[in-house]
Amino acid sequence: MPQTQGVPHISLRHLKALAYVARHKNLTRAAKELNRSQTAITKAIGELETQFEIPLFERSPAGMKPTLCGEKLAHWVELAEAEFRAAGASYQNIKVDVKDASKLSVFSMSISYKRLASFIALYDHRDTKIAAQHLGVTRAAISGAVRELEDLLELSLFERDTNGIHCSPFCLQLARHLKLAFAHLRHGIDDIASLDGVTYGTVAVGTLPYTRTVLIPRAMNRVLKSHPQLEVSTTEGRYAQLEVALRSGDLDFIVGATRPLGDEKELVTETLFEDRLAVIVRTGHPLTKQEKVTLGDLQHYRWILPARNTPARLLFDRELSQDHLPRPEHTIETSSLSTVRGLLLESDSVALLSEHQIYFDKLYGVLTALPIALNHTYRPIGVTMRVHSHLSPAAQLFLEQLRQVAQEMPKQ
């Protein structure tokens, strides 16, 4: 089987040939549209079937009908081809003197995957040494492949200065489309591998602070219990960083407090449930001995808060405004739950968190929530995905489990 991690080790020209034969169900018409010989197309299909060790077409005098595996793979290849075309359209906008950008090998899927792999590795790491180590090649191979690509496009993709390697505007667009294209191809490989009744593949999840204690771990445990052959990877970070990874196909979705999307056309959110923030302290904190506690009672305590302009922080600021209270001074800002826990356990500080985030701390009696109802801090917790996102079977399984776990979460 070809590799499913990173850039698939399959000829892009062969995959495109498969998609066209599946579309026309006729070798002659596919060869004519691709401007290739029937012999070349036949050879391409044969090599793919050898690589996958499965028949992709049923051959008869009436034509070539794709098998279920062939049909599945062709679907994902067509999605990948659309990303190559979109990259070509972006290139055409800046290279108006080029007659037909879609015919360039980089946009017509006629280029070697190795050259594109070098480009993507350098884009991801911004360092030729690390990119070379990632692909198991020499630095010269990375530089040579990227230089050939730049020569083909007749423009610079990377700029180098004393501060490192920087991407040109078109480099950012090209990388995004290519990474999405290769994500589709990886999903296609996983999809046909799953047709024997066992779902294979990797789920890539971006996690925001709220989800890392219960929601994500519980969903992971459940999906891996029933599908132990799956691989799940999580990426932690700020929303802006995760959004970039989501848009380029490095993540299947982001799970956490959702953001208002406004006129956003490329992303969509699905709300799983709403949650309210709470004031968290250590067990034995002086305020736990009071029968009634108000926000005003906390003015002289040091606050541990999320970063400015995050949804939780904005809701907290609104809560203070509703109660006509000043914003706390000398705060500590962190999204690290382990850091918050350490600070709370060794001081009388107070923290703004969800009770879900301290689920196990409450269970073991080390942290608790003060009896203060922050009624203006409800926020939607959900999944952010690409519009018309084509999830792999593995990602779809994980999403279904997330929805189930979310339904069981206690309401605050």
C-alpha positions in Angstrom: 0.0 0.0 0.0 1.3 3.6 -0.7 2.2 5.7 2.3 -0.7 7.5 3.9 1.3 10.0 6.0 2.5 13.3 4.5 2.4 13.4 0.7 1.2 10.1 -0.8 3.9 8.2 -2.7 1.7 7.9 -5.8 2.1 9.4 -9.3 -0.2 12.4 -9.6 -0.5 11.7 -13.3 -1.7 8.2 -12.7 -4.3 9.4 -10.2 -5.6 12.0 -12.6 -5.9 9.3 -15.3 -7.9 7.1 -12.9 -10.3 10.0 -12.2 -10.9 10.7 -15.9 -11.4 7.0 -16.8 -13.9 6.7 -13.9 -15.7 9.8 -15.1 -16.0 8.7 -18.7 -16.1 5.0 -18.1 -14.3 4.8 -21.4 -10.6 4.6 -22.0 -10.6 6.3 -25.4 -12.5 9.4 -24.2 -10.3 9.7 -21.1 -7.2 9.5 -23.2 -8.4 12.1 -25.6 -9.4 14.6 -22.9 -6.0 14.1 -21.2 -4.2 14.3 -24.5 -2.4 11.0 -23.7 -2.2 7.7 -25.5 -4.5 4.9 -24.5 -1.5 2.8 -23.8 -0.2 5.3 -21.3 -3.6 5.5 -19.6 -3.8 1.7 -19.4 -0.4 1.4 -18.0 -1.2 4.1 -15.4 -4.3 2.3 -14.2 -2.4 -1.0 -14.0 0.4 0.5 -11.9 -2.2 1.9 -9.5 -3.9 -1.4 -9.2 -0.6 -3.0 -8.5 0.2 -0.4 -5.8 -3.1 -0.7 -4.1 -3.3 -4.5 -4.6 -7.0 -4.2 -5.6 -8.9 -3.9 -8.9 -10.0 -0.3 -9.6 -12.0 -1.1 -12.7 -14.2 -3.8 -14.2 -13.2 -4.2 -17.8 -15.7 -5.2 -20.5 -16.3 -4.6 -24.2 -18.8 -1.8 -23.1 -16.1 0.1 -21.3 -14.4 0.4 -17.9 -16.7 0.6 -14.9 -15.0 1.7 -11.7 -15.2 -0.8 -8.8 -16.3 0.6 -5.4 -12.6 1.2 -4.6 -12.1 2.9 -7.9 -15.1 5.1 -7.4 -14.1 6.1 -3.9 -10.6 7.0 -4.9 -11.7 8.9 -8.0 -14.0 11.0 -5.8 -11.1 12.1 -3.6 -8.8 12.7 -6.7 -11.4 15.0 -8.2 -11.4 17.0 -5.0 -7.6 17.2 -5.1 -7.7 18.2 -8.8 -10.0 21.1 -7.9 -7.4 22.4 -5.5 -4.7 22.2 -8.2 -7.0 24.1 -10.5 -7.7 26.7 -7.8 -4.0 27.2 -7.3 -3.6 27.7 -11.1 -6.4 30.3 -11.1 -4.6 32.2 -8.3 -1.4 32.1 -10.3 -3.2 33.3 -13.5 -4.3 36.4 -11.5 -0.8 37.5 -10.9 0.8 36.2 -14.1 -1.6 37.7 -16.7 0.9 37.2 -19.5 0.7 33.4 -19.1 -1.8 32.2 -21.7 -3.2 29.2 -19.8 -1.8 28.5 -16.4 -3.9 25.3 -16.0 -1.6 23.6 -18.5 1.5 24.1 -16.4 2.6 20.8 -14.8 2.3 22.1 -11.3 -1.4 22.8 -11.8 -2.3 20.0 -14.1 -1.1 17.2 -11.8 1.7 16.3 -14.2 4.5 17.2 -11.7 6.5 14.8 -9.5 5.1 14.6 -6.0 8.7 14.7 -4.7 9.1 18.2 -6.0 5.9 19.3 -4.3 6.8 17.5 -1.1 10.1 19.5 -0.9 8.1 22.7 -1.4 5.6 21.8 1.3 8.3 20.7 3.7 10.2 24.0 3.3 6.9 25.9 3.7 6.1 24.0 6.9 9.5 24.3 8.5 11.0 27.4 6.9 14.4 25.7 7.3 16.1 23.6 4.6 17.9 21.4 7.2 14.7 20.5 9.1 12.8 20.1 5.8 15.4 17.7 4.5 15.4 15.7 7.8 11.6 15.5 7.6 11.7 14.0 4.1 14.9 12.0 4.6 16.7 13.8 1.8 19.6 16.2 1.5 19.4 20.0 1.9 20.6 20.2 -1.7 17.6 18.1 -2.8 15.2 20.5 -1.1 16.8 23.6 -2.5 17.0 22.1 -6.0 13.4 21.0 -6.1 12.2 24.4 -4.9 14.4 26.2 -7.3 13.0 24.1 -10.2 9.5 24.9 -9.1 10.3 28.6 -8.9 11.9 28.4 -12.4 8.8 26.7 -13.7 6.5 29.4 -12.3 9.0 32.2 -13.1 8.6 33.8 -9.7 10.2 33.5 -6.2 8.3 31.5 -3.6 10.6 32.1 -0.7 12.7 35.1 0.3 15.8 34.6 2.5 17.3 37.2 4.8 19.2 37.3 8.1 16.0 36.5 10.0 15.3 33.3 8.0 13.1 32.2 5.2 9.9 34.0 4.4 7.0 33.1 2.1 5.9 35.3 -0.9 2.1 36.0 -1.1 1.6 33.4 -3.8 3.7 30.9 -1.9 1.0 31.1 0.9 -1.8 30.5 -1.6 0.0 27.7 -3.4 0.9 25.9 -0.2 -2.6 26.1 1.1 -4.1 24.6 -2.1 -1.5 21.9 -2.4 -1.8 20.8 1.3 -5.6 20.6 0.9 -5.1 18.5 -2.3 -2.8 16.1 -0.6 -5.1 15.9 2.4 -7.8 14.7 0.0 -5.5 12.1 -1.5 -4.6 10.8 2.0 -8.3 10.6 2.8 -8.9 8.7 -0.4 -6.2 6.1 0.4 -7.7 5.7 3.9 -11.2 5.5 2.5 -10.5 2.6 0.2 -8.5 0.8 2.9 -11.6 1.0 5.1 -13.9 -0.8 2.6 -13.1 -4.1 4.2 -15.3 -3.1 7.1 -12.4 -1.8 9.3 -12.0 2.0 9.3 -8.4 3.2 8.9 -6.7 6.6 8.9 -5.6 9.5 11.1 -7.8 12.1 12.7 -6.1 15.5 13.2 -7.9 17.6 15.8 -7.1 21.2 16.9 -7.9 21.6 20.6 -8.7 24.8 22.5 -8.2 24.9 26.3 -11.8 24.1 27.3 -11.9 20.7 25.5 -8.6 19.2 26.7 -9.8 17.8 30.1 -12.9 15.8 29.4 -14.5 16.3 25.9 -11.5 15.3 23.7 -10.0 12.6 25.9 -13.3 10.9 26.4 -14.2 11.0 22.7 -10.7 9.6 21.9 -11.0 6.8 24.4 -14.3 5.7 23.1 -13.5 5.9 19.4 -10.2 4.0 19.9 -11.9 1.4 22.0 -14.2 0.5 19.1 -11.7 1.3 16.4 -8.2 0.6 17.8 -6.6 0.7 14.4 -7.2 4.5 14.1 -4.7 7.1 14.9 -5.7 10.4 16.5 -3.4 13.4 16.8 -4.1 16.6 18.7 -2.6 20.0 18.1 -2.8 22.6 20.9 -2.4 26.3 20.3 -4.1 29.6 20.0 -7.2 29.8 17.8 -5.4 31.9 15.1 -2.7 29.3 14.7 -5.1 26.4 14.6 -7.3 28.2 12.0 -4.3 28.5 9.6 -3.7 24.7 10.0 -7.4 24.0 9.5 -7.6 26.1 6.3 -4.7 24.2 4.8 -6.0 20.8 5.6 -3.5 20.0 8.4 -6.4 19.7 10.8 -9.8 18.0 10.2 -11.5 20.4 12.7 -11.0 22.6 15.7 -12.9 21.8 18.9 -13.5 24.4 21.6 -15.2 27.7 22.2 -16.4 28.8 18.7 -15.8 32.3 17.2 -18.3 34.5 15.4 -17.6 33.9 11.7 -19.4 37.0 10.4 -19.0 37.0 6.6 -16.6 34.1 6.6 -17.2 31.9 3.6 -14.7 29.2 4.1 -15.4 28.0 7.7 -18.5 26.8 9.4 -19.2 26.0 13.1 -21.4 23.4 14.7 -22.4 24.1 18.3 -22.3 21.1 20.6 -23.5 22.8 23.7 -23.3 26.0 25.7 -21.2 26.4 28.8 -20.8 29.0 31.6 -17.6 30.2 33.1 -16.9 30.0 36.9 -14.5 31.4 39.5 -12.1 28.6 40.5 -10.0 28.5 43.7 -8.1 25.9 45.7 -10.0 23.8 48.3 -9.6 25.5 51.6 -9.4 29.0 50.1 -10.6 31.7 52.6 -13.6 32.5 50.3 -14.8 28.9 50.5 -15.7 29.6 54.1 -18.2 32.3 53.2 -21.8 31.4 52.7 -22.2 34.1 50.0 -19.6 35.4 47.7 -19.9 38.2 45.1 -17.5 39.4 42.3 -17.0 42.5 44.5 -15.4 40.3 47.2 -12.7 39.3 44.7 -11.3 42.8 44.1 -8.3 42.3 46.4 -7.3 38.8 45.1 -5.0 38.2 42.1 -6.9 36.9 39.1 -5.6 34.3 36.7 -7.3 35.0 33.3 -7.3 33.9 29.7 -5.5 36.2 27.2 -7.1 39.5 26.2 -9.6 39.3 23.3 -10.3 35.6 23.7 -14.0 34.8 24.0 -13.7 33.9 27.7 -11.9 37.1 28.5 -14.4 39.3 26.6 -17.3 37.6 28.4 -15.6 38.2 31.8 -15.1 41.8 31.0 -18.8 42.1 30.1 -19.7 40.4 33.4 -17.7 43.0 35.3 -19.4 45.8 33.3 -22.8 44.5 34.1 -21.9 44.6 37.8 -20.3 48.0 37.5 -17.0 46.7 38.7 -13.5 47.7 37.5 -11.3 45.3 35.7 -8.8 43.6 38.0 -5.2 44.9 38.1 -2.0 42.9 38.1 -3.5 39.8 36.5 -1.8 36.6 35.3 -2.7 35.6 31.8 -2.3 31.9 30.7 -4.2 29.2 28.9 -2.2 26.4 30.4 -4.4 24.4 32.8 -1.4 22.9 34.5 0.0 26.4 35.2 -3.3 27.6 36.5 -3.5 24.5 38.8 0.0 25.1 40.2 -0.8 28.8 40.8 -4.1 28.1 42.6 -2.8 25.3 44.8 0.0 27.4 46.2 -1.7 30.8 46.6 -5.1 32.5 47.3 -5.4 33.5 43.6 -8.7 33.1 41.8 -9.1 31.8 38.2 -11.6 32.1 35.4 -12.3 28.7 34.0 -15.1 26.3 33.1 -16.0 23.7 35.7 -15.5 21.1 33.0 -11.8 22.1 32.9 -11.4 21.2 36.5 -13.5 18.0 36.4 -10.8 15.8 37.8 -9.5 18.4 40.2 -13.0 18.7 41.7 -13.3 14.9 41.7 -10.1 14.6 43.8 -11.0 17.5 46.0 -8.1 19.9 45.2 -10.0 22.7 43.3 -13.5 24.0 43.6 -15.8 26.6 42.1 -17.0 29.6 44.2 -20.8 30.0 44.4 -20.9 33.0 42.0 -23.2 32.7 39.0 -21.5 34.4 36.1 -24.7 34.6 34.1 -23.3 36.7 31.3 -20.5 34.2 30.4 -22.3 31.5 28.5 -20.5 30.6 25.3 -20.9 28.0 22.6 -18.6 25.1 22.6 -18.4 23.3 19.3 -16.6 22.3 16.2 -15.1 24.5 13.5 -14.7 23.0 10.1 -14.1 24.0 6.5 -17.3 24.7 4.5 -18.2 21.6 2.5 -15.5 19.8 4.4 -15.0 16.3 3.1 -14.2 14.4 6.2 -12.4 11.0 6.0 -14.2 8.0 7.4 -11.9 8.2 10.5 -12.7 11.9 11.1 -16.4 11.3 10.6 -16.3 8.6 13.3 -14.5 10.9 15.7 -16.9 13.7 15.0 -19.9 11.4 15.7 -18.3 10.4 19.0 -17.7 14.0 19.9 -21.4 14.8 19.5 -22.3 11.8 21.7 -20.0 12.8 24.5 -21.2 16.4 24.2 -24.8 15.3 24.8 -23.7 13.6 28.0 -21.8 16.6 29.4 -23.5 18.1 32.5 -25.0 21.5 31.9 -23.6 24.4 33.9 
